[in-house]
Amino acid sequence: MTNIAFTRTVVGMETYAKCPALRVCGHCPLMEHPYHKQLEIQSTYLHTQFAQLADRVEPMVGMEEKEGFLYHVEAQFGLDWRGKFASGVVSTRQNQFLALEACMLRHPLAERILKTIKRLAIEHDLDTSFPATKVSLRLRGDLEQVLLCFTLSEEIEPPFASFLHALRREHAEIIGIVLTDGVNNPLPFWGRSAIEETLCTLKFSLPPTSDFPSSPSQAEVLYKKVMELAHIKKGDVVIDCCTMHGILALLSVGEGASQGYVLQEHTPYCDEAALNDLEHVQRFVGNNEKQLRQLAKRGKACDILFLSPSEEGCKRSLLESVITIRPKRIIYLSRQERTLKRDLQYLVQNGFYQVQVVQGVDMHPHSANMQVIASLKYVLAIRPLWRREYALLNHFLYEAIYVAEGEVPPPLSVLDDPSLRHYVQDFGREGDYALVGEVQGKVVGAVWVRLFDSHDPGYGFLDKETPELCISIDSSYRSKGLGSQLIEEMCTVVSNAGYQRVSLSVQKENRACSLYQRLGFAVVDERGDAYVMVKYLGKRSE
């Protein structure tokens, strides 16, 4: 096996994390250190990556089982450098078969079965014409069940069938042997085609090709840490997006969540909710971002959203959908710290999210596999403007003045103009309502409505029974959806107050016109270089 030198610095840690060959052959230069030192190096690496992004970066969580913890093993078959039959791995970087006599990460029972396969292949004269290119071994946690799946390059002949029967006779724990060509559905050769497994009190029925965790005992440590950070409360609504088998939604409902939605790209092997007698778990199969947008369109609230994408991280369209549904908390479970950092930065910059905790979990000790959990909180609060804050409306009125690109903003004295001043003067009279958007104690946007009459009309005046709306967002918080949220909330307030419609005025060149149209406003008049737009809040009277 290739030995790769390791520099005892954070740079060395980053090098090993980037190297696909290390992930393939199972060797990691961290093995040159005692295990406690490995955790220190990984913790330091995560701190350098996330310290400026997260409020807190916790030390790595280590494992008690440091060897022989892989209960799901895949091995390739080929010829070693002497031309002898062997099992091993295929290097994705070199596209080359690498014989591997043993691996300290694989469970000893898997090692014994692989050695038996090698010996029986020689005894049955299959060592030079072995038809299988790969085998997948799945061991149950108590070692009482083992399921094998052989990937074949051709149809099996009697010698190989005889070999398979000899293999199961030597290992009584084998409950099933499945054959596949790698494309079509696996077909049972003998015995059962699924294995029973448990994880965090949940039961699962797993086919040989399942993406279930390769080490259930290690995975329990990971998922318990995830649930600890999630803080599930009774009545919470959770969405489990990308997580294998919907494990986190099932655990959440088991801890008191009132509803769990599981979003999966492909049809699952079985209904795990029914298998575990859990109600209020609804599964959606298909494009995850479309499913999220449909849930948002249907007005489904989300308290906690779990994300667990592949090493490539989340697609931009998926992150946009996450922002659309606005979960109160996001728990992001990542297999790749670099794509995690990229996605967290997007959620912070384009949504109203704050990264509270980053926690590493050393799922596979002595290897380059690291799981990282990030906990994010939605920090935008929409609330009424308090009386003592009415003076803030002067600031937001000035920010609401449209300035075309390339033009110089007007002086603050423009607010002394009666046509503007009457939007905020003596605010608090009958028919005045104001809401603000607050982020971590700072007011960053405001929307307010006021009634006018024909003697002192506003720019968007229709009649004395129609409130006119004004909205303004601080420049650094625009294009994040805050304007839409404020307007929607204000329309609800105005409707509850008994008004039938609300109006506004907007410059024709202002890009906000399209936003207002999406929110249900329609042009009813043109006044010079501005539109007057109206939204009807209930059924329009004839």
C-alpha positions as CSV (number, residue, x, y, z in Angstrom):
1,M,0.0,0.0,0.0
2,T,1.3,3.5,-0.9
3,N,2.6,5.4,2.1
4,I,2.0,9.1,1.9
5,A,4.2,11.4,4.0
6,F,2.4,13.6,6.5
7,T,3.4,17.1,7.5
8,R,2.5,17.7,11.1
9,T,0.7,20.9,10.5
10,V,-2.8,22.1,9.6
11,V,-1.7,22.3,6.0
12,G,-0.9,18.5,6.2
13,M,-4.4,17.9,7.5
14,E,-5.9,19.8,4.6
15,T,-3.7,17.8,2.1
16,Y,-4.9,14.5,3.4
17,A,-8.5,15.7,3.3
18,K,-8.2,16.6,-0.3
19,C,-6.6,13.3,-1.5
20,P,-9.0,10.8,-3.1
21,A,-6.3,8.1,-3.0
22,L,-6.3,8.2,0.7
23,R,-10.0,7.6,0.8
24,V,-9.8,4.7,-1.6
25,C,-6.9,2.7,0.0
26,G,-8.0,3.3,3.6
27,H,-4.6,4.6,4.6
28,C,-4.4,7.9,6.4
29,P,-1.2,9.7,7.5
30,L,-2.9,10.6,10.8
31,M,-2.1,7.0,11.8
32,E,1.4,8.2,12.5
33,H,0.0,9.8,15.7
34,P,-1.7,8.4,18.8
35,Y,-5.5,8.6,18.5
36,H,-5.9,11.5,20.9
37,K,-3.4,13.5,18.8
38,Q,-5.3,12.7,15.7
39,L,-8.4,14.2,17.3
40,E,-6.4,17.3,18.2
41,I,-5.2,17.8,14.7
42,Q,-8.6,17.4,13.2
43,S,-10.1,19.8,15.8
44,T,-7.4,22.4,14.9
45,Y,-8.1,22.0,11.2
46,L,-11.9,22.5,11.7
47,H,-11.3,25.5,13.9
48,T,-9.1,27.2,11.2
49,Q,-11.9,26.5,8.6
50,F,-14.9,27.7,10.6
51,A,-13.8,29.9,13.4
52,Q,-14.8,33.1,11.5
53,L,-18.1,31.7,10.3
54,A,-19.5,30.0,13.4
55,D,-20.1,31.2,16.9
56,R,-18.5,28.1,18.3
57,V,-16.4,25.2,16.9
58,E,-16.5,22.2,19.2
59,P,-13.6,19.7,19.6
60,M,-13.9,16.5,17.5
61,V,-15.9,13.6,18.9
62,G,-13.9,10.4,18.9
63,M,-14.9,6.8,18.9
64,E,-14.4,3.9,21.3
65,E,-14.1,1.4,18.4
66,K,-10.9,2.4,16.5
67,E,-10.4,-0.8,14.6
68,G,-12.7,-3.3,12.9
69,F,-15.7,-1.1,12.9
70,L,-16.8,-1.4,9.3
71,Y,-19.8,-3.7,9.1
72,H,-20.4,-2.9,5.4
73,V,-17.5,-3.8,3.2
74,E,-17.0,-3.7,-0.5
75,A,-14.0,-5.5,-2.1
76,Q,-12.9,-5.6,-5.7
77,F,-11.4,-8.8,-7.3
78,G,-8.4,-8.9,-9.6
79,L,-4.8,-10.1,-9.9
80,D,-2.0,-8.9,-7.8
81,W,1.5,-8.0,-9.1
82,R,2.4,-11.7,-9.1
83,G,-0.7,-12.6,-11.2
84,K,-2.4,-14.3,-8.2
85,F,-6.1,-13.9,-7.5
86,A,-6.7,-11.3,-4.8
87,S,-9.3,-9.0,-3.3
88,G,-8.6,-5.3,-3.0
89,V,-9.7,-1.8,-4.1
90,V,-9.6,0.2,-7.3
91,S,-7.8,3.5,-7.1
92,T,-10.1,6.2,-8.6
93,R,-7.1,8.4,-9.3
94,Q,-5.0,5.8,-11.0
95,N,-7.8,3.6,-12.3
96,Q,-5.7,0.7,-11.1
97,F,-6.5,-2.4,-9.0
98,L,-4.7,-2.5,-5.7
99,A,-4.5,-5.8,-3.8
100,L,-5.3,-5.5,-0.2
101,E,-4.6,-8.5,2.1
102,A,-6.2,-6.9,5.2
103,C,-7.6,-3.7,6.5
104,M,-7.7,-2.7,10.1
105,L,-10.9,-0.8,9.6
106,R,-12.9,-3.8,8.4
107,H,-14.6,-6.1,10.9
108,P,-12.7,-9.4,11.5
109,L,-15.6,-11.4,10.3
110,A,-15.6,-9.6,7.0
111,E,-11.8,-10.3,6.8
112,R,-12.4,-14.0,7.4
113,I,-15.1,-14.2,4.8
114,L,-12.9,-12.5,2.2
115,K,-10.1,-14.9,3.0
116,T,-12.5,-17.8,2.6
117,I,-13.6,-16.4,-0.8
118,K,-9.9,-16.3,-1.9
119,R,-9.2,-19.9,-0.7
120,L,-12.4,-21.3,-2.2
121,A,-11.8,-19.6,-5.5
122,I,-8.5,-21.4,-5.8
123,E,-10.0,-24.7,-4.7
124,H,-12.7,-24.5,-7.3
125,D,-10.2,-23.5,-10.1
126,L,-11.7,-20.0,-10.4
127,D,-8.7,-18.0,-9.5
128,T,-7.9,-17.1,-13.1
129,S,-11.5,-16.8,-14.3
130,F,-13.4,-15.5,-11.3
131,P,-16.7,-14.1,-12.8
132,A,-17.4,-11.6,-10.1
133,T,-15.8,-8.2,-10.2
134,K,-16.9,-7.0,-6.7
135,V,-18.5,-8.3,-3.5
136,S,-20.5,-6.3,-1.0
137,L,-20.7,-7.7,2.6
138,R,-23.2,-6.4,5.0
139,L,-22.9,-7.6,8.6
140,R,-25.6,-7.1,11.2
141,G,-24.4,-5.5,14.4
142,D,-24.7,-8.7,16.5
143,L,-22.9,-10.7,13.7
144,E,-25.8,-13.2,13.5
145,Q,-26.6,-12.2,9.9
146,V,-24.4,-11.6,6.9
147,L,-25.7,-10.7,3.4
148,L,-23.4,-11.0,0.4
149,C,-23.9,-9.4,-3.0
150,F,-21.6,-10.4,-6.0
151,T,-21.4,-8.1,-9.0
152,L,-20.9,-10.3,-12.1
153,S,-19.5,-9.5,-15.5
154,E,-21.2,-12.6,-17.0
155,E,-23.7,-15.3,-16.3
156,I,-22.6,-17.8,-13.7
157,E,-21.4,-21.3,-14.6
158,P,-21.8,-24.4,-12.4
159,P,-18.3,-24.1,-10.9
160,F,-19.2,-20.6,-9.5
161,A,-22.5,-21.9,-8.2
162,S,-20.7,-24.7,-6.5
163,F,-18.3,-22.1,-5.0
164,L,-21.2,-20.1,-3.6
165,H,-22.7,-23.1,-2.0
166,A,-19.4,-24.0,-0.4
167,L,-19.0,-20.4,0.9
168,R,-22.3,-20.5,2.7
169,R,-21.6,-23.9,4.2
170,E,-18.4,-22.6,5.7
171,H,-20.1,-19.5,7.1
172,A,-23.4,-20.3,8.8
173,E,-24.0,-16.6,9.6
174,I,-24.6,-15.9,5.9
175,I,-28.4,-15.6,5.5
176,G,-28.4,-14.7,1.8
177,I,-26.4,-14.4,-1.4
178,V,-27.5,-12.0,-4.1
179,L,-26.2,-11.5,-7.6
180,T,-26.3,-8.4,-9.7
181,D,-24.8,-7.1,-13.0
182,G,-24.4,-3.6,-11.4
183,V,-27.2,-2.2,-13.5
184,N,-30.4,-4.2,-13.0
185,N,-32.0,-5.0,-9.7
186,P,-30.1,-7.6,-7.6
187,L,-31.5,-11.2,-7.8
188,P,-31.4,-13.6,-4.9
189,F,-29.2,-16.7,-5.5
190,W,-29.9,-18.3,-2.1
191,G,-31.6,-17.3,1.0
192,R,-32.8,-13.8,1.9
193,S,-32.3,-10.6,-0.1
194,A,-32.4,-8.2,2.9
195,I,-30.8,-8.0,6.3
196,E,-32.4,-6.7,9.5
197,E,-30.5,-4.0,11.4
198,T,-31.1,-1.5,14.2
199,L,-29.9,2.0,14.7
200,C,-30.8,4.3,17.6
201,T,-33.7,2.0,18.5
202,L,-35.0,2.1,14.9
203,K,-35.5,-1.1,12.9
204,F,-34.4,-1.3,9.2
205,S,-34.6,-3.9,6.5
206,L,-31.7,-3.4,4.2
207,P,-30.9,-4.7,0.7
208,P,-27.3,-5.4,-0.1
209,T,-26.9,-2.2,-2.1
210,S,-28.4,0.0,0.6
211,D,-26.6,3.3,1.5
212,F,-27.1,2.5,5.2
213,P,-24.1,3.5,7.5
214,S,-21.2,1.1,7.2
215,S,-20.8,1.2,11.0
216,P,-24.1,1.3,12.9
217,S,-22.4,1.7,16.3
218,Q,-20.3,4.7,15.0
219,A,-23.4,6.1,13.3
220,E,-25.3,6.1,16.5
221,V,-22.7,8.4,18.0
222,L,-23.2,10.7,15.1
223,Y,-27.0,10.8,15.0
224,K,-27.2,11.2,18.8
225,K,-25.0,14.3,18.5
226,V,-27.2,15.6,15.6
227,M,-30.3,15.1,17.7
228,E,-28.7,16.8,20.7
229,L,-28.0,19.9,18.5
230,A,-31.5,19.8,17.0
231,H,-33.3,20.2,20.4
232,I,-36.5,18.6,19.2
233,K,-39.5,19.9,21.1
234,K,-43.0,18.4,21.3
235,G,-45.0,19.7,18.3
236,D,-42.1,20.5,16.1
237,V,-42.4,20.1,12.3
238,V,-39.3,18.6,10.8
239,I,-38.1,18.1,7.2
240,D,-35.5,15.5,6.5
241,C,-33.8,16.3,3.2
242,C,-31.2,14.0,1.7
243,T,-30.6,12.0,4.9
244,M,-30.4,8.3,4.2
245,H,-33.6,6.3,5.0
246,G,-35.1,9.4,6.7
247,I,-33.4,8.4,9.9
248,L,-33.5,11.9,11.4
249,A,-37.2,12.4,10.7
250,L,-38.0,9.1,12.3
251,L,-35.9,9.9,15.3
252,S,-37.5,13.3,15.6
253,V,-41.1,11.9,15.5
254,G,-40.0,9.4,18.1
255,E,-38.9,12.3,20.3
256,G,-42.2,14.2,20.0
257,A,-42.2,16.0,16.7
258,S,-45.8,16.4,15.5
259,Q,-44.9,15.9,11.8
260,G,-42.0,14.6,9.8
261,Y,-41.5,15.0,6.1
262,V,-39.0,12.8,4.4
263,L,-37.7,14.0,1.0
264,Q,-35.9,11.4,-1.1
265,E,-34.7,11.4,-4.7
266,H,-35.5,7.7,-5.2
267,T,-38.2,5.2,-4.0
268,P,-37.1,3.6,-0.8
269,Y,-36.6,-0.1,-0.3
270,C,-39.3,-0.3,2.4
271,D,-41.5,2.0,4.5
272,E,-39.3,2.5,7.6
273,A,-42.0,4.5,9.4
274,A,-44.5,1.6,9.2
275,L,-41.7,-0.8,10.1
276,N,-41.2,1.2,13.3
277,D,-44.9,1.9,14.0
278,L,-44.4,5.7,13.7
279,E,-47.2,7.8,12.5
280,H,-47.2,11.4,11.2
281,V,-44.2,10.7,8.8
282,Q,-45.0,11.6,5.2
283,R,-42.6,10.7,2.4
284,F,-42.1,12.6,-0.9
285,V,-40.1,11.0,-3.7
286,G,-38.6,13.1,-6.4
287,N,-36.7,16.3,-6.9
288,N,-35.9,17.7,-3.4
289,E,-35.9,21.4,-4.3
290,K,-39.2,21.1,-6.0
291,Q,-40.7,19.3,-3.0
292,L,-39.4,22.0,-0.7
293,R,-40.9,24.7,-2.8
294,Q,-44.3,22.9,-3.0
295,L,-44.3,22.6,0.8
296,A,-43.5,26.3,1.1
297,K,-46.3,27.2,-1.4
298,R,-48.7,25.2,0.6
299,G,-47.8,27.2,3.7
300,K,-46.1,24.4,5.6
301,A,-44.1,25.7,8.5
302,C,-40.8,24.1,9.3
303,D,-39.1,24.2,12.7
304,I,-36.1,22.1,11.9
305,L,-34.7,21.1,8.5
306,F,-32.1,18.3,8.2
307,L,-29.7,18.5,5.3
308,S,-27.3,15.6,4.5
309,P,-26.0,15.9,0.9
310,S,-23.2,14.0,-0.8
311,E,-19.6,15.2,-0.7
312,E,-20.4,17.6,-3.5
313,G,-22.6,19.5,-1.1
314,C,-26.0,21.1,-1.9
315,K,-26.9,22.4,-5.4
316,R,-27.6,26.1,-5.5
317,S,-31.2,25.4,-6.4
318,L,-31.6,23.3,-3.3
319,L,-30.2,26.0,-1.0
320,E,-32.5,28.6,-2.7
321,S,-35.5,26.2,-1.9
322,V,-34.3,25.9,1.7
323,I,-34.3,29.7,2.0
324,T,-37.8,29.8,0.5
325,I,-39.3,27.6,3.2
326,R,-37.5,29.5,5.9
327,P,-36.9,26.8,8.6
328,K,-36.3,28.1,12.1
329,R,-33.3,25.9,12.4
330,I,-31.1,24.0,10.0
331,I,-28.9,21.0,10.9
332,Y,-26.4,20.4,8.1
333,L,-24.7,17.0,8.2
334,S,-21.7,17.1,5.9
335,R,-19.2,14.5,4.5
336,Q,-16.9,17.2,3.1
337,E,-15.9,20.2,5.1
338,R,-15.0,22.4,2.1
339,T,-18.4,22.1,0.5
340,L,-20.0,22.6,3.9
341,K,-18.2,25.9,4.3
342,R,-19.3,27.0,0.9
343,D,-22.9,26.2,1.6
344,L,-22.9,27.8,5.0
345,Q,-21.6,31.0,3.6
346,Y,-24.4,31.0,1.0
347,L,-27.1,30.5,3.7
348,V,-25.6,33.3,5.8
349,Q,-25.2,35.8,3.0
350,N,-28.5,35.1,1.2
351,G,-30.8,34.1,4.0
352,F,-31.1,35.3,7.6
353,Y,-29.1,32.5,9.2
354,Q,-26.4,32.4,11.8
355,V,-24.1,29.5,12.2
356,Q,-24.1,28.7,15.9
357,V,-22.1,25.4,16.3
358,V,-19.8,23.4,14.1
359,Q,-19.1,19.9,15.5
360,G,-16.8,17.3,13.9
361,V,-17.3,13.6,14.5
362,D,-14.5,11.1,13.7
363,M,-16.8,8.5,12.1
364,H,-13.9,6.3,10.8
365,P,-10.8,6.6,13.0
366,H,-7.5,6.3,11.2
367,S,-9.1,7.2,7.9
368,A,-9.8,10.4,5.9
369,N,-13.5,10.2,6.5
370,M,-14.8,13.0,8.7
371,Q,-18.4,14.0,9.4
372,V,-19.1,17.6,10.3
373,I,-22.4,18.9,11.8
374,A,-23.4,22.5,11.6
375,S,-26.3,24.0,13.5
376,L,-27.9,27.2,12.0
377,K,-30.5,29.5,13.5
378,Y,-32.9,31.8,11.6
379,V,-32.2,35.2,13.2
380,L,-34.8,37.4,11.5
381,A,-37.7,38.5,13.6
382,I,-40.7,40.4,12.2
383,R,-42.5,42.4,14.9
384,P,-44.5,45.6,15.4
385,L,-42.6,48.9,15.5
386,W,-42.6,50.1,19.1
387,R,-43.7,53.6,19.9
388,R,-40.3,54.5,21.3
389,E,-38.9,53.6,17.8
390,Y,-41.1,55.8,15.7
391,A,-38.2,58.0,14.9
392,L,-36.6,55.2,12.9
393,L,-39.2,55.8,10.2
394,N,-37.3,59.0,9.2
395,H,-34.3,56.8,8.4
396,F,-36.3,54.3,6.5
397,L,-38.3,57.0,4.6
398,Y,-35.0,58.4,3.3
399,E,-33.9,54.9,2.3
400,A,-37.2,54.4,0.5
401,I,-36.5,57.3,-1.9
402,Y,-35.7,55.8,-5.3
403,V,-32.3,56.8,-6.7
404,A,-31.6,55.7,-10.3
405,E,-28.3,54.0,-10.9
406,G,-25.5,56.6,-11.3
407,E,-27.5,59.4,-9.7
408,V,-26.5,61.1,-6.5
409,P,-28.8,60.5,-3.5
410,P,-30.6,63.7,-2.4
411,P,-29.6,65.5,0.9
412,L,-31.3,64.5,4.1
413,S,-33.1,67.8,4.0
414,V,-35.4,66.4,1.4
415,L,-37.4,64.9,4.3
416,D,-38.6,68.4,5.1
417,D,-40.6,68.4,1.9
418,P,-44.3,68.2,3.0
419,S,-45.0,65.6,0.3
420,L,-42.6,63.3,2.1
421,R,-42.9,64.4,5.7
422,H,-46.5,63.5,5.9
423,Y,-45.6,59.8,5.6
424,V,-44.1,59.8,9.1
425,Q,-45.2,63.0,10.8
426,D,-47.1,62.3,14.1
427,F,-47.0,58.6,13.4
428,G,-49.3,56.6,15.6
429,R,-52.7,58.0,14.7
430,E,-55.7,55.9,13.7
431,G,-55.0,53.7,10.7
432,D,-51.2,53.8,11.2
433,Y,-49.5,50.4,11.3
434,A,-45.8,49.6,11.2
435,L,-43.7,46.4,11.2
436,V,-40.0,46.0,11.3
437,G,-37.5,43.2,10.5
438,E,-34.9,42.7,13.2
439,V,-31.7,40.7,13.0
440,Q,-29.8,40.1,16.2
441,G,-31.2,43.2,17.9
442,K,-30.8,45.5,14.9
443,V,-33.7,46.8,12.9
444,V,-32.8,46.4,9.2
445,G,-36.1,47.0,7.4
446,A,-39.5,48.5,7.9
447,V,-43.0,48.6,6.3
448,W,-45.8,50.9,7.3
449,V,-49.2,52.0,6.1
450,R,-51.1,55.3,6.6
451,L,-54.4,56.7,5.6
452,F,-54.6,60.0,3.6
453,D,-57.3,62.2,2.3
454,S,-57.8,64.2,-0.8
455,H,-56.6,67.4,0.9
456,D,-53.2,65.9,1.7
457,P,-52.8,62.9,-0.6
458,G,-49.8,60.5,-0.8
459,Y,-48.2,59.5,-4.0
460,G,-50.2,56.3,-4.1
461,F,-53.5,57.8,-2.8
462,L,-56.8,56.2,-4.0
463,D,-59.3,57.2,-1.3
464,K,-59.5,57.8,2.4
465,E,-60.5,54.2,3.0
466,T,-57.4,52.7,1.4
467,P,-54.1,52.6,3.4
468,E,-51.0,53.5,1.4
469,L,-47.9,51.3,2.0
470,C,-44.3,52.3,2.3
471,I,-41.4,49.8,2.6
472,S,-37.6,50.2,3.0
473,I,-34.8,47.8,3.6
474,D,-31.2,48.7,4.6
475,S,-28.9,48.2,1.6
476,S,-26.9,45.3,3.1
477,Y,-30.0,43.3,3.7
478,R,-31.7,43.6,0.3
479,S,-32.3,40.7,-2.1
480,K,-32.8,38.2,0.8
481,G,-36.6,38.0,0.8
482,L,-37.1,40.4,3.7
483,G,-39.2,42.8,1.6
484,S,-41.6,40.0,0.6
485,Q,-42.0,38.8,4.2
486,L,-42.7,42.3,5.5
487,I,-45.3,43.1,2.8
488,E,-47.1,39.8,3.3
489,E,-47.2,40.3,7.1
490,M,-48.4,43.9,6.7
491,C,-51.2,42.8,4.3
492,T,-52.3,40.3,6.9
493,V,-52.4,43.1,9.6
494,V,-54.3,45.5,7.3
495,S,-56.8,42.8,6.3
496,N,-57.4,41.9,10.0
497,A,-58.0,45.6,10.7
498,G,-60.9,45.4,8.2
499,Y,-59.5,47.1,5.1
500,Q,-60.3,45.7,1.7
501,R,-57.2,46.8,-0.2
502,V,-53.8,48.5,0.1
503,S,-52.0,50.8,-2.4
504,L,-48.5,52.0,-3.1
505,S,-46.5,54.2,-5.5
506,V,-43.4,53.0,-7.3
507,Q,-41.2,54.5,-9.9
508,K,-41.6,52.8,-13.3
509,E,-37.8,52.2,-13.5
510,N,-37.7,50.6,-10.1
511,R,-37.0,46.9,-10.2
512,A,-39.3,46.5,-7.2
513,C,-42.2,46.6,-9.6
514,S,-41.8,43.0,-10.4
515,L,-41.7,42.1,-6.7
516,Y,-45.0,43.9,-6.1
517,Q,-46.5,42.1,-9.0
518,R,-45.5,38.7,-7.6
519,L,-47.1,39.7,-4.3
520,G,-50.4,40.4,-6.0
521,F,-50.3,44.1,-6.7
522,A,-51.6,45.4,-10.0
523,V,-51.1,48.8,-11.7
524,V,-54.3,50.9,-11.6
525,D,-53.0,54.3,-12.6
526,E,-49.9,56.1,-14.0
527,R,-48.9,59.4,-12.5
528,G,-45.9,60.8,-14.4
529,D,-42.9,58.5,-14.0
530,A,-44.6,56.4,-11.4
531,Y,-47.2,53.6,-11.1
532,V,-50.0,53.4,-8.6
533,M,-50.5,49.7,-7.6
534,V,-53.2,48.1,-5.6
535,K,-53.6,44.7,-3.9
536,Y,-57.0,43.5,-2.9
537,L,-56.9,41.7,0.4
538,G,-60.1,39.8,0.2
539,K,-62.7,39.0,-2.4
540,R,-62.9,42.1,-4.6
541,S,-66.2,43.9,-4.4
542,E,-68.0,44.6,-7.6
